[in-house]
Amino acid sequence: AQSVTQLDSQVPVFEEAPVELRCNYSSSVSVYLFWYVQYPNQGLQLLLKYLSGSTLVKGINGFEAEFNKSQTSFHLRKPSVHISDTAEYFCAVSDPGGSYIPTFGRGTSLIVHP
Amino acid sequence: ETGVTQTPRHLVMGMTNKKSLKCEQHLGHNAMYWYKQSAKKPLELMFVYSLEERVENNSVPSRFSPECPNSSHLFLHLHTLQPEDSALYLCASSQDVEIYNEQFFGPGTRLTVL
């Protein structure tokens, strides 16, 4: 079974600074990868996904992520964050050869300070 | 608005109570899911329904009983819960489970068991 590691439980950053949220997964076989965002008192919302093709994936709200197969990583980046980006971010992985239902990481809390 | 609604948004219950959580999706999807979200733990998949049939049950205690009367509605019946069952319960839906489809999440029900 797949597993997902989000190394940072909390990432504080100042407004307009760049940010990277790290995600590593357990298997080197073909995978689908996702980043979800959860704003306070809301459910999860898909930010972006990698299914195949270009390893650099662009999502909503200016976020992007890069799939690195050799390092089994899928780190999320944004060049300049806003206060409104304060939220919980979840990395997830699914195995297209098995169940398409994703396995989620523990989440990283992004806290943007003014 | 994701097209998935959950009621109630907050619920406090004693260990001897019986209550139900309700989820409704307005997206015409065929698959629905219950997840448990506890603080700083990965999202735990509890149940999956596809076309009103349960297709996955991840070793969830019998004090949680799901019901899917039609493809638009999903319930989670609760009885004799324990304090450690306190968590955010998220409902999600997707077009189906056989191939990859994006999951759409509801806002969750915050459950507190006293």
Chai-1 contact restraints between the chains, C-beta under 6 A:
chainA,res_idxA,chainB,res_idxB,connection_type,confidence,min_distance_angstrom,max_distance_angstrom,comment,restraint_id
A,Y32,B,Y100,contact,1.0,0.0,6.0,A-B,restraint_1
A,Q42,B,P107,contact,1.0,0.0,6.0,A-B,restraint_2
A,G43,B,L90,contact,1.0,0.0,6.0,A-B,restraint_3
A,G43,B,F105,contact,1.0,0.0,6.0,A-B,restraint_4
A,G43,B,G106,contact,1.0,0.0,6.0,A-B,restraint_5
A,G43,B,P107,contact,1.0,0.0,6.0,A-B,restraint_6
A,G43,B,G108,contact,1.0,0.0,6.0,A-B,restraint_7
A,L44,B,F105,contact,1.0,0.0,6.0,A-B,restraint_8
A,L46,B,E102,contact,1.0,0.0,6.0,A-B,restraint_9
A,Y100,B,Y100,contact,1.0,0.0,6.0,A-B,restraint_10
A,F104,B,P42,contact,1.0,0.0,6.0,A-B,restraint_11
A,F104,B,L43,contact,1.0,0.0,6.0,A-B,restraint_12
A,G105,B,P42,contact,1.0,0.0,6.0,A-B,restraint_13
A,R106,B,K40,contact,1.0,0.0,6.0,A-B,restraint_14
A,R106,B,P42,contact,1.0,0.0,6.0,A-B,restraint_15
